[in-house]
Amino acid sequence: MEWTSLINGFNTYLRLEKSLAANSVEAYMCDIQKFKTWAIDHHVEGAEQISTNELDNFLAWLEDEGLSARSRARALSGLKAFYKYLLMEDLIDANPTEIIEGPKLGRKLPQVLSLAEIESIFSVINHSTPEGQRSRAILETLYGCGLRVSELCHLKISDYYPDIGFLRVMGKGSKERLVPMGNQAMKYIRIYIDGARRQLKIDPKAEDLIFLNKFGRPLSRITVFTCVKALAKKAGISKNISPHTFRHSFATHLVEGGADLRAVQEMLGHESITTTEIYTHLDRQYLRDTLIQFHPMYRKKKN
């Protein structure tokens, strides 16, 4: 079969059978397209005839191109899914990716904001403007519920239950979960819905979405990123932050406060507890930083 037919079939498999989110499908397809381009440029036979050695050469080429270990690991993940699909469809007799090991990934601790830094960002928001009302509601929801930016953009009014203080969230792989909400998040969502949102001429297709752009259409991830960056700069915060920083801060502050790790895992929507355990490492770093900052011997040395 031609590359185009194989890739289109893989796309359909990811969307319909695996029910992956659009962003995940897009990432897989980007990596497979990159592999296709490499294969054609290097005069490699079609996808069905690719050998393990040729796949190793492709991954080595990605490294030579300057891709990080994490990016190469993601590309390998895409290739493994692609060849698993070909094997299921009986288009190949053996999976050439089975014995390929991905690059070693160091555990990178995520960037986290302190409570004081979060409050300083809140303090520079102009609540008298529609954009300010929306920004405060967005940041309170990101920090108060630990949502991913894609989850925030797809929040529905019909999935918002202020009477019991919960949100129904559609997470990765179209997996639903219920996330508890604090009073602050509910307060500012109510202010936004009753104020700035009500003034919009809302697109009929977006009527059930909580957060909208100024044209009454679905809010984009880029808009949220831009909002966060602008407010952080205005607050004088030099850290390289993104909407995901508020999710990390949410989890870190819960763990620092003594929250059960399983509860944090449930709220974040992590499939594995191992993913959530990174916040215990952050907690230990927080304890060490506290020791250095407040222990008299360390303070004496610093002075």
N, C-alpha and C positions, 0 to 999 in steps of 0.2 A: 504493500500500500504506500501511497505518497505521504510525505510528511504532513501535508495539509489535512488529509483525511484522518491520520492518526491523532494529530493535535486537536482537531475538532471533536473527535470521539472522546478524547481525554477530558476536554472542556465540559462536554455534556455529562460525563461520568462524575466529575467533581461537583457539578451544580445539582444534578438530579439524584444520583445515587448516594453520594457522600454528603449532600446538602451543606456544602461549605459556604461561608459568607462570601460576598462578592469580592471583598478585599483579599481574602485568602486565595480565591480562584485566580484573581489578577496576578498575584505574586507567583503562583505556580506557573501560569502561562508565560509570564515574563522570562522565567528561568528556562523553560523548555524552548522558547523562541531563541534565546541566546545560545542554547545548546545546538539547535538546528542550524543557526548561522555558522557556528564554529565547525560543525560537521561538514557542511557544504564547502566552506572555505578550505578545509583540510582534506577535501576529496575522500571523505569517509563514506562508506556505503550507507544505505538507508537505516532507519532506527532499529529495524528488526535484526540487522546484521552487526550492530555495534558490539564490540568486545569489552571486557573488563579493562584491558590495557588502554583502550581508546578513551574510556570514561576517566581513567586516571590521568591521561594526558590532558583532557578537557579541564579537570579540576586543577591541574598544575598550571595550565594556561590562565585560569582565573586568578591564581595566586600571582603569576607574573604580571597580570594586568593591574595588580594592586588591590584586589578585593580582600576585605578583612576575613578572618577565620569565620566569623559569624555569618557573613554573606555567602561564603563558600559552603558552609554547613547547610544554609537554607537552600542553595542550589542543589546540593546532593539530596536533600529531602524531597525536592521536586522531582528529581530524576528517579528516585526510588518509587515514588507514587506513580510516575509515568510508566515505569517498567512493570510495576505490579499490575497496573491496568492492562498492559499488553499481554501479560501472562494470563490474566483472568479471561481475556478475550481469545485465548489460544492463538495469538499472533506471533508469539515466540515460544520456544521450548524450554528456555531457562532464563532466569533473571540475572543479568550481568552485574547488577548493583548489590547483590546479596553480600558479597565478601568485601565490599569497599568500606573502609572506615573513614569517618568524617574527621575534620581537623579538631585538635584539642581546643576546647573553649574554656578560657578562664572565667570564673564567676565574677562578673563586673557588678559592683554594688551601685544601685541606682541613685540618682540625685534626689535629695529630699529637702523640703523646706521646713524650717522651724515654725512653730505656731506664731512667733513674732513676725516672721517674714510673710506668712499668709495674711495676718492681720494688717500688715503694712500695704499689701496689695489691695485688700478690701478697702482700705482707707483712701486710696487715690481714685476710686470709682465715683463718677458723677451720677448719683442716683436720680437726679432731676431729668435726665435724658432717657429716651427709649433704649438707646444702646447701653446705657449704664445699668438700667433695670435688668436688661437681659444678661449683661456681663456678670452682675452679682448673683443672679439666679444660676447661671452656668457654673461659676466657680464654687458656689456653695454646694451644688449638686456633685461636682467632680470631687471635691474634698470631703463632703459629708457622706457620700455613698461609695466612693472608690470606683467610679465607672471609667471604662475606656471611652475615648472620645467618640468612637463609632457608635457605642451604646448610647451615649448622651444624645447624639444627633438623631437617633431613631426612637427616642422616648415618645410614647403615645399618651395622650390624655386618658384614653380608655384603659391604660395600664397603670394609672396613677391613683393610689388609694390613700388620700390624706386622712380619711377618717380612722384608718388603722395604722397609718405611718409607714406604708410600704410602696415600693415600685416593682412592677414586673419588667424584667430586663431581658432582652434578647442578646445573648452573648455569642462567643465564638462557636462555630459549628452549629448555629441556630439553636443553641441550648438555652432554655429559659431558666431564670432563677428569680426569687423574690429577695429584694434588698431593702433592709430597714432604712428609714429616713429620720434625720434629726429635725428638731423644731426650726432651726435656722434655715435649712434647705427648703422646708415646706413653706416657711414664711415668705422667702424671697421668690419662690415659684408662684405663690399666690399673688404677690405684688406684681410680678411680670405678666401673669395671665390676665389679671383684672385691669392692668394698666397698659403697658406698651403693646402687648400682643393684641389686645382688643381693638387698638387703633389701626391695625393692619388690614389691608384688603387681601384676605387669605385665599390662596389658590385652593380650589376644591379638593385637589389631590393631597393637600397638606393639612387639611382641617383637623386631623386627629393628632398631629405632631405638636409636642409642647414647644420646642424651640424652633423659631423661624428666622429667616433673614429679613431685611427691611422691605423686601418685595412680597412678603407673605408666602415664600417658598421654603422648601427644606433647607435647613442650615448645613453648610459644608464643613468638613473637618478643617479646611484651610482657614475659614473664618474664625474658628475656635482657637487655632494655633496663633493666628495674628493677634487676636484679642489678648491671649495670655502673654505673649511676648511684649506687646505694647504696654500692658499694665505693669509687668515686672520691671521694665525699663523705667517707667514713670515712678515706680516705688524705689528706684535706686538699687535694685537687686542685680548683682553681676553674674549670678549663677545662670548656666545655660538650661533654662527650664522649658517645659512643654506641658500640654494638658495632662500627659501621663505622669508628670511630676506630682500632681495633686493626688493621683491614685497611689503612688508610692508613699506619699506623705500620710495619707489616710491609713494605710496598712502599718506603716512604721509607728505612727502615734498610738495605734491600737495595741500593738505588741509591746511598746514601751510602757503602756498603761496597765499591762498584765492580761490582755485579752487572750482567750483560748485560741490556739493556732488553727484548730479545725473550724472555729466560727469565722475567723478571718478568711480562711480558704473558701468557705461557703459564700461569704459576701463578695469576694473578688471573682468568684466563678472559676477558680483554678481546678483543672481536672486532677492534678496530682498535688499532694501535700508538699512534695519536694520543691515545687515552684514557690510555694508560700514560705518555705523555710528560710529563704534568702533574708526575710525580714528579721529573723532571729540573729543573723549575722550583723545586720544593721543595728539591732538592739545592743549587741555586745560592743560594737564600736561606740555607740552612744554612751554606754557605761564607762568605757575607757576615757572618752573625751571628758566626761563629767569628773572622773578621778583627776585627770591632769589639770582641769580648770579649777577645781575646788580644794584638792588636798593641799594642806599647808606646805609640805615639802616640795611639791611640784611648783606651787606658786612662788616659793622662795627662790627656786632655781630660775624661774622665768624672770623674776625681778632682777 
